């Protein structure tokens, strides 16, 4: 939330970059041995929700237009 409030109006590139960053972070926590089963179960639910959003983006006309318009679409934070 703070990331988007500082950058003005979020655009598709910043939203997808944030989702990718979150996905990588959740994946690293999911495989870490220091977290218990309850945390790992919550992470799995978070990843499942994030995957639903990725699926929506994949079927979005705005995303398809953005990718075709900007071939060097920035996907990093």
PDB file as gemmi writes it, atoms N, CA and C in Angstrom:
CRYST1    1.000    1.000    1.000  90.00  90.00  90.00 P 1                      
ATOM      1  N   UNK A   1       0.821  -1.165   0.000  1.00  0.00           N  
ATOM      2  CA  UNK A   1       0.000   0.000   0.000  1.00  0.00           C  
ATOM      3  C   UNK A   1       0.883   1.254   0.000  1.00  0.00           C  
ATOM      4  N   UNK A   2       1.912   1.279   0.802  1.00  0.00           N  
ATOM      5  CA  UNK A   2       2.796   2.439   0.828  1.00  0.00           C  
ATOM      6  C   UNK A   2       3.501   2.641  -0.506  1.00  0.00           C  
ATOM      7  N   UNK A   3       3.874   1.533  -1.155  1.00  0.00           N  
ATOM      8  CA  UNK A   3       4.540   1.619  -2.457  1.00  0.00           C  
ATOM      9  C   UNK A   3       3.685   2.393  -3.449  1.00  0.00           C  
ATOM     10  N   UNK A   4       2.401   2.057  -3.529  1.00  0.00           N  
ATOM     11  CA  UNK A   4       1.527   2.700  -4.497  1.00  0.00           C  
ATOM     12  C   UNK A   4       1.131   4.105  -4.077  1.00  0.00           C  
ATOM     13  N   UNK A   5       1.048   4.379  -2.783  1.00  0.00           N  
ATOM     14  CA  UNK A   5       0.676   5.723  -2.352  1.00  0.00           C  
ATOM     15  C   UNK A   5       1.796   6.724  -2.621  1.00  0.00           C  
ATOM     16  N   UNK A   6       3.055   6.269  -2.656  1.00  0.00           N  
ATOM     17  CA  UNK A   6       4.166   7.173  -2.943  1.00  0.00           C  
ATOM     18  C   UNK A   6       4.380   7.388  -4.433  1.00  0.00           C  
ATOM     19  N   UNK A   7       3.930   6.469  -5.247  1.00  0.00           N  
ATOM     20  CA  UNK A   7       4.210   6.566  -6.679  1.00  0.00           C  
ATOM     21  C   UNK A   7       3.083   7.240  -7.464  1.00  0.00           C  
ATOM     22  N   UNK A   8       2.132   7.845  -6.776  1.00  0.00           N  
ATOM     23  CA  UNK A   8       1.020   8.472  -7.490  1.00  0.00           C  
ATOM     24  C   UNK A   8       0.023   7.422  -7.930  1.00  0.00           C  
ATOM     25  N   UNK A   9      -0.450   7.533  -9.145  1.00  0.00           N  
ATOM     26  CA  UNK A   9      -1.413   6.576  -9.673  1.00  0.00           C  
ATOM     27  C   UNK A   9      -0.690   5.334 -10.157  1.00  0.00           C  
ATOM     28  N   UNK A  10      -1.031   4.162  -9.600  1.00  0.00           N  
ATOM     29  CA  UNK A  10      -0.350   2.952 -10.054  1.00  0.00           C  
ATOM     30  C   UNK A  10      -0.726   2.624 -11.498  1.00  0.00           C  
ATOM     31  N   UNK A  11       0.243   2.094 -12.235  1.00  0.00           N  
ATOM     32  CA  UNK A  11      -0.030   1.660 -13.597  1.00  0.00           C  
ATOM     33  C   UNK A  11       0.140   0.142 -13.655  1.00  0.00           C  
ATOM     34  N   UNK A  12      -0.211  -0.431 -14.770  1.00  0.00           N  
ATOM     35  CA  UNK A  12      -0.181  -1.890 -14.901  1.00  0.00           C  
ATOM     36  C   UNK A  12       1.221  -2.441 -14.658  1.00  0.00           C  
ATOM     37  N   UNK A  13       2.234  -1.725 -15.084  1.00  0.00           N  
ATOM     38  CA  UNK A  13       3.609  -2.200 -14.891  1.00  0.00           C  
ATOM     39  C   UNK A  13       3.962  -2.254 -13.415  1.00  0.00           C  
ATOM     40  N   UNK A  14       3.580  -1.234 -12.652  1.00  0.00           N  
ATOM     41  CA  UNK A  14       3.931  -1.229 -11.233  1.00  0.00           C  
ATOM     42  C   UNK A  14       3.122  -2.259 -10.457  1.00  0.00           C  
ATOM     43  N   UNK A  15       1.883  -2.478 -10.848  1.00  0.00           N  
ATOM     44  CA  UNK A  15       1.057  -3.481 -10.166  1.00  0.00           C  
ATOM     45  C   UNK A  15       1.623  -4.876 -10.393  1.00  0.00           C  
ATOM     46  N   UNK A  16       1.960  -5.193 -11.627  1.00  0.00           N  
ATOM     47  CA  UNK A  16       2.498  -6.524 -11.934  1.00  0.00           C  
ATOM     48  C   UNK A  16       3.871  -6.702 -11.297  1.00  0.00           C  
ATOM     49  N   UNK A  17       4.665  -5.660 -11.277  1.00  0.00           N  
ATOM     50  CA  UNK A  17       5.974  -5.734 -10.615  1.00  0.00           C  
ATOM     51  C   UNK A  17       5.808  -6.025  -9.134  1.00  0.00           C  
ATOM     52  N   UNK A  18       4.858  -5.356  -8.502  1.00  0.00           N  
ATOM     53  CA  UNK A  18       4.604  -5.591  -7.079  1.00  0.00           C  
ATOM     54  C   UNK A  18       4.106  -7.016  -6.840  1.00  0.00           C  
ATOM     55  N   UNK A  19       3.251  -7.498  -7.717  1.00  0.00           N  
ATOM     56  CA  UNK A  19       2.762  -8.876  -7.584  1.00  0.00           C  
ATOM     57  C   UNK A  19       3.903  -9.876  -7.743  1.00  0.00           C  
ATOM     58  N   UNK A  20       4.783  -9.640  -8.697  1.00  0.00           N  
ATOM     59  CA  UNK A  20       5.933 -10.534  -8.901  1.00  0.00           C  
ATOM     60  C   UNK A  20       6.844 -10.534  -7.674  1.00  0.00           C  
ATOM     61  N   UNK A  21       7.076  -9.356  -7.116  1.00  0.00           N  
ATOM     62  CA  UNK A  21       7.914  -9.245  -5.921  1.00  0.00           C  
ATOM     63  C   UNK A  21       7.279 -10.010  -4.752  1.00  0.00           C  
ATOM     64  N   UNK A  22       5.991  -9.838  -4.569  1.00  0.00           N  
ATOM     65  CA  UNK A  22       5.269 -10.537  -3.513  1.00  0.00           C  
ATOM     66  C   UNK A  22       5.313 -12.046  -3.728  1.00  0.00           C  
ATOM     67  N   UNK A  23       5.128 -12.484  -4.958  1.00  0.00           N  
ATOM     68  CA  UNK A  23       5.165 -13.918  -5.273  1.00  0.00           C  
ATOM     69  C   UNK A  23       6.530 -14.525  -4.948  1.00  0.00           C  
ATOM     70  N   UNK A  24       7.606 -13.818  -5.303  1.00  0.00           N  
ATOM     71  CA  UNK A  24       8.955 -14.306  -4.996  1.00  0.00           C  
ATOM     72  C   UNK A  24       9.178 -14.386  -3.489  1.00  0.00           C  
ATOM     73  N   UNK A  25       8.703 -13.387  -2.772  1.00  0.00           N  
ATOM     74  CA  UNK A  25       8.869 -13.374  -1.316  1.00  0.00           C  
ATOM     75  C   UNK A  25       8.086 -14.514  -0.668  1.00  0.00           C  
ATOM     76  N   UNK A  26       6.853 -14.721  -1.106  1.00  0.00           N  
ATOM     77  CA  UNK A  26       6.048 -15.814  -0.558  1.00  0.00           C  
ATOM     78  C   UNK A  26       6.687 -17.167  -0.866  1.00  0.00           C  
ATOM     79  N   UNK A  27       7.241 -17.314  -2.047  1.00  0.00           N  
ATOM     80  CA  UNK A  27       7.895 -18.577  -2.411  1.00  0.00           C  
ATOM     81  C   UNK A  27       9.099 -18.841  -1.526  1.00  0.00           C  
ATOM     82  N   UNK A  28       9.870 -17.806  -1.198  1.00  0.00           N  
ATOM     83  CA  UNK A  28      11.042 -18.012  -0.348  1.00  0.00           C  
ATOM     84  C   UNK A  28      10.635 -18.362   1.079  1.00  0.00           C  
ATOM     85  N   UNK A  29       9.561 -17.769   1.574  1.00  0.00           N  
ATOM     86  CA  UNK A  29       9.082 -18.096   2.915  1.00  0.00           C  
ATOM     87  C   UNK A  29       8.535 -19.521   2.944  1.00  0.00           C  
ATOM     88  N   UNK A  30       7.839 -19.921   1.895  1.00  0.00           N  
ATOM     89  CA  UNK A  30       7.217 -21.249   1.856  1.00  0.00           C  
ATOM     90  C   UNK A  30       8.234 -22.376   1.958  1.00  0.00           C  
ATOM     91  N   UNK A  31       9.452 -22.133   1.495  1.00  0.00           N  
ATOM     92  CA  UNK A  31      10.468 -23.189   1.522  1.00  0.00           C  
ATOM     93  C   UNK A  31      11.427 -23.054   2.699  1.00  0.00           C  
ATOM     94  N   UNK A  32      11.261 -22.013   3.498  1.00  0.00           N  
ATOM     95  CA  UNK A  32      12.169 -21.784   4.622  1.00  0.00           C  
ATOM     96  C   UNK A  32      11.825 -22.728   5.787  1.00  0.00           C  
ATOM     97  N   UNK A  33      12.832 -23.358   6.364  1.00  0.00           N  
ATOM     98  CA  UNK A  33      12.577 -24.277   7.477  1.00  0.00           C  
ATOM     99  C   UNK A  33      12.285 -23.574   8.806  1.00  0.00           C  
ATOM    100  N   UNK A  34      12.463 -22.267   8.879  1.00  0.00           N  
ATOM    101  CA  UNK A  34      12.277 -21.587  10.165  1.00  0.00           C  
ATOM    102  C   UNK A  34      10.816 -21.277  10.475  1.00  0.00           C  
ATOM    103  N   UNK A  35       9.930 -21.395   9.511  1.00  0.00           N  
ATOM    104  CA  UNK A  35       8.521 -21.090   9.728  1.00  0.00           C  
ATOM    105  C   UNK A  35       7.732 -22.362   9.979  1.00  0.00           C  
ATOM    106  N   UNK A  36       6.759 -22.255  10.873  1.00  0.00           N  
ATOM    107  CA  UNK A  36       5.923 -23.400  11.222  1.00  0.00           C  
ATOM    108  C   UNK A  36       4.859 -23.683  10.182  1.00  0.00           C  
ATOM    109  N   UNK A  37       4.117 -24.747  10.437  1.00  0.00           N  
ATOM    110  CA  UNK A  37       3.087 -25.186   9.495  1.00  0.00           C  
ATOM    111  C   UNK A  37       1.953 -24.170   9.341  1.00  0.00           C  
ATOM    112  N   UNK A  38       1.610 -23.460  10.430  1.00  0.00           N  
ATOM    113  CA  UNK A  38       0.532 -22.475  10.337  1.00  0.00           C  
ATOM    114  C   UNK A  38       0.915 -21.343   9.387  1.00  0.00           C  
ATOM    115  N   UNK A  39       2.149 -20.873   9.493  1.00  0.00           N  
ATOM    116  CA  UNK A  39       2.609 -19.805   8.596  1.00  0.00           C  
ATOM    117  C   UNK A  39       2.657 -20.313   7.168  1.00  0.00           C  
ATOM    118  N   UNK A  40       3.153 -21.524   6.980  1.00  0.00           N  
ATOM    119  CA  UNK A  40       3.239 -22.084   5.629  1.00  0.00           C  
ATOM    120  C   UNK A  40       1.851 -22.288   5.016  1.00  0.00           C  
ATOM    121  N   UNK A  41       0.860 -22.643   5.855  1.00  0.00           N  
ATOM    122  CA  UNK A  41      -0.515 -22.790   5.354  1.00  0.00           C  
ATOM    123  C   UNK A  41      -1.061 -21.428   4.922  1.00  0.00           C  
ATOM    124  N   UNK A  42      -0.773 -20.389   5.705  1.00  0.00           N  
ATOM    125  CA  UNK A  42      -1.211 -19.033   5.344  1.00  0.00           C  
ATOM    126  C   UNK A  42      -0.528 -18.570   4.063  1.00  0.00           C  
ATOM    127  N   UNK A  43       0.757 -18.889   3.916  1.00  0.00           N  
ATOM    128  CA  UNK A  43       1.498 -18.532   2.697  1.00  0.00           C  
ATOM    129  C   UNK A  43       0.879 -19.234   1.488  1.00  0.00           C  
ATOM    130  N   UNK A  44       0.525 -20.498   1.654  1.00  0.00           N  
ATOM    131  CA  UNK A  44      -0.092 -21.250   0.548  1.00  0.00           C  
ATOM    132  C   UNK A  44      -1.411 -20.594   0.125  1.00  0.00           C  
ATOM    133  N   UNK A  45      -2.195 -20.136   1.086  1.00  0.00           N  
ATOM    134  CA  UNK A  45      -3.442 -19.438   0.752  1.00  0.00           C  
ATOM    135  C   UNK A  45      -3.159 -18.109   0.052  1.00  0.00           C  
ATOM    136  N   UNK A  46      -2.128 -17.412   0.509  1.00  0.00           N  
ATOM    137  CA  UNK A  46      -1.742 -16.164  -0.140  1.00  0.00           C  
ATOM    138  C   UNK A  46      -1.310 -16.385  -1.575  1.00  0.00           C  
ATOM    139  N   UNK A  47      -0.515 -17.436  -1.801  1.00  0.00           N  
ATOM    140  CA  UNK A  47      -0.068 -17.744  -3.166  1.00  0.00           C  
ATOM    141  C   UNK A  47      -1.253 -18.147  -4.039  1.00  0.00           C  
ATOM    142  N   UNK A  48      -2.207 -18.866  -3.465  1.00  0.00           N  
ATOM    143  CA  UNK A  48      -3.392 -19.276  -4.216  1.00  0.00           C  
ATOM    144  C   UNK A  48      -4.191 -18.039  -4.657  1.00  0.00           C  
ATOM    145  N   UNK A  49      -4.341 -17.086  -3.744  1.00  0.00           N  
ATOM    146  CA  UNK A  49      -5.042 -15.843  -4.067  1.00  0.00           C  
ATOM    147  C   UNK A  49      -4.283 -15.058  -5.125  1.00  0.00           C  
ATOM    148  N   UNK A  50      -2.974 -14.964  -4.969  1.00  0.00           N  
ATOM    149  CA  UNK A  50      -2.157 -14.251  -5.943  1.00  0.00           C  
ATOM    150  C   UNK A  50      -2.258 -14.905  -7.323  1.00  0.00           C  
ATOM    151  N   UNK A  51      -2.297 -16.217  -7.365  1.00  0.00           N  
ATOM    152  CA  UNK A  51      -2.444 -16.924  -8.644  1.00  0.00           C  
ATOM    153  C   UNK A  51      -3.789 -16.624  -9.298  1.00  0.00           C  
ATOM    154  N   UNK A  52      -4.836 -16.432  -8.485  1.00  0.00           N  
ATOM    155  CA  UNK A  52      -6.132 -16.038  -9.043  1.00  0.00           C  
ATOM    156  C   UNK A  52      -6.020 -14.676  -9.715  1.00  0.00           C  
ATOM    157  N   UNK A  53      -5.297 -13.750  -9.074  1.00  0.00           N  
ATOM    158  CA  UNK A  53      -5.097 -12.430  -9.669  1.00  0.00           C  
ATOM    159  C   UNK A  53      -4.264 -12.514 -10.947  1.00  0.00           C  
ATOM    160  N   UNK A  54      -3.225 -13.340 -10.934  1.00  0.00           N  
ATOM    161  CA  UNK A  54      -2.429 -13.538 -12.159  1.00  0.00           C  
ATOM    162  C   UNK A  54      -3.324 -14.055 -13.288  1.00  0.00           C  
ATOM    163  N   UNK A  55      -4.212 -14.974 -12.966  1.00  0.00           N  
ATOM    164  CA  UNK A  55      -5.114 -15.526 -13.973  1.00  0.00           C  
ATOM    165  C   UNK A  55      -6.025 -14.434 -14.542  1.00  0.00           C  
ATOM    166  N   UNK A  56      -6.519 -13.565 -13.676  1.00  0.00           N  
ATOM    167  CA  UNK A  56      -7.354 -12.445 -14.149  1.00  0.00           C  
ATOM    168  C   UNK A  56      -6.564 -11.520 -15.062  1.00  0.00           C  
ATOM    169  N   UNK A  57      -5.318 -11.262 -14.690  1.00  0.00           N  
ATOM    170  CA  UNK A  57      -4.476 -10.394 -15.511  1.00  0.00           C  
ATOM    171  C   UNK A  57      -4.221 -11.035 -16.871  1.00  0.00           C  
ATOM    172  N   UNK A  58      -3.982 -12.336 -16.883  1.00  0.00           N  
ATOM    173  CA  UNK A  58      -3.727 -13.027 -18.145  1.00  0.00           C  
ATOM    174  C   UNK A  58      -4.891 -12.899 -19.119  1.00  0.00           C  
ATOM    175  N   UNK A  59      -6.096 -12.745 -18.588  1.00  0.00           N  
ATOM    176  CA  UNK A  59      -7.280 -12.634 -19.438  1.00  0.00           C  
ATOM    177  C   UNK A  59      -7.761 -11.196 -19.598  1.00  0.00           C  
ATOM    178  N   UNK A  60      -6.948 -10.248 -19.180  1.00  0.00           N  
ATOM    179  CA  UNK A  60      -7.317  -8.839 -19.231  1.00  0.00           C  
ATOM    180  C   UNK A  60      -6.891  -8.207 -20.558  1.00  0.00           C  
ATOM    181  N   UNK A  61      -7.799  -7.506 -21.181  1.00  0.00           N  
ATOM    182  CA  UNK A  61      -7.488  -6.789 -22.429  1.00  0.00           C  
ATOM    183  C   UNK A  61      -6.463  -5.689 -22.167  1.00  0.00           C  
ATOM    184  N   UNK A  62      -6.566  -5.013 -21.018  1.00  0.00           N  
ATOM    185  CA  UNK A  62      -5.624  -3.936 -20.693  1.00  0.00           C  
ATOM    186  C   UNK A  62      -4.202  -4.485 -20.624  1.00  0.00           C  
ATOM    187  N   UNK A  63      -4.032  -5.627 -19.983  1.00  0.00           N  
ATOM    188  CA  UNK A  63      -2.706  -6.244 -19.884  1.00  0.00           C  
ATOM    189  C   UNK A  63      -2.189  -6.611 -21.277  1.00  0.00           C  
ATOM    190  N   UNK A  64      -3.031  -7.211 -22.094  1.00  0.00           N  
ATOM    191  CA  UNK A  64      -2.617  -7.609 -23.440  1.00  0.00           C  
ATOM    192  C   UNK A  64      -2.230  -6.394 -24.274  1.00  0.00           C  
ATOM    193  N   UNK A  65      -2.974  -5.310 -24.145  1.00  0.00           N  
ATOM    194  CA  UNK A  65      -2.639  -4.078 -24.872  1.00  0.00           C  
ATOM    195  C   UNK A  65      -1.326  -3.505 -24.361  1.00  0.00           C  
ATOM    196  N   UNK A  66      -1.144  -3.498 -23.041  1.00  0.00           N  
ATOM    197  CA  UNK A  66       0.093  -2.963 -22.462  1.00  0.00           C  
ATOM    198  C   UNK A  66       1.308  -3.753 -22.932  1.00  0.00           C  
ATOM    199  N   UNK A  67       1.193  -5.070 -22.956  1.00  0.00           N  
ATOM    200  CA  UNK A  67       2.315  -5.910 -23.395  1.00  0.00           C  
ATOM    201  C   UNK A  67       2.605  -5.689 -24.870  1.00  0.00           C  
ATOM    202  N   UNK A  68       1.564  -5.592 -25.703  1.00  0.00           N  
ATOM    203  CA  UNK A  68       1.802  -5.417 -27.138  1.00  0.00           C  
ATOM    204  C   UNK A  68       2.288  -4.003 -27.467  1.00  0.00           C  
ATOM    205  N   UNK A  69       1.905  -3.025 -26.656  1.00  0.00           N  
ATOM    206  CA  UNK A  69       2.319  -1.642 -26.895  1.00  0.00           C  
ATOM    207  C   UNK A  69       3.734  -1.369 -26.402  1.00  0.00           C  
ATOM    208  N   UNK A  70       4.103  -2.002 -25.303  1.00  0.00           N  
ATOM    209  CA  UNK A  70       5.412  -1.788 -24.693  1.00  0.00           C  
ATOM    210  C   UNK A  70       6.181  -3.098 -24.669  1.00  0.00           C  
ATOM    211  N   UNK A  71       6.942  -3.403 -25.722  1.00  0.00           N  
ATOM    212  CA  UNK A  71       7.624  -4.702 -25.792  1.00  0.00           C  
ATOM    213  C   UNK A  71       8.669  -4.907 -24.698  1.00  0.00           C  
ATOM    214  N   UNK A  72       9.157  -3.828 -24.119  1.00  0.00           N  
ATOM    215  CA  UNK A  72      10.146  -3.950 -23.036  1.00  0.00           C  
ATOM    216  C   UNK A  72       9.475  -3.600 -21.724  1.00  0.00           C  
ATOM    217  N   UNK A  73       8.367  -4.246 -21.464  1.00  0.00           N  
ATOM    218  CA  UNK A  73       7.543  -4.022 -20.289  1.00  0.00           C  
ATOM    219  C   UNK A  73       8.375  -4.253 -19.022  1.00  0.00           C  
ATOM    220  N   UNK A  74       8.575  -3.230 -18.175  1.00  0.00           N  
ATOM    221  CA  UNK A  74       9.390  -3.395 -16.970  1.00  0.00           C  
ATOM    222  C   UNK A  74       8.668  -4.204 -15.901  1.00  0.00           C  
ATOM    223  N   UNK A  75       9.248  -5.296 -15.471  1.00  0.00           N  
ATOM    224  CA  UNK A  75       8.595  -6.139 -14.460  1.00  0.00           C  
ATOM    225  C   UNK A  75       9.447  -6.288 -13.217  1.00  0.00           C  
ATOM    226  N   UNK A  76      10.178  -5.265 -12.859  1.00  0.00           N  
ATOM    227  CA  UNK A  76      10.972  -5.316 -11.636  1.00  0.00           C  
ATOM    228  C   UNK A  76      10.664  -4.099 -10.783  1.00  0.00           C  
ATOM    229  N   UNK A  77      10.866  -4.245  -9.487  1.00  0.00           N  
ATOM    230  CA  UNK A  77      10.658  -3.108  -8.561  1.00  0.00           C  
ATOM    231  C   UNK A  77      11.898  -2.271  -8.486  1.00  0.00           C  
TER     232      UNK A  77                                                      
END                                                                             
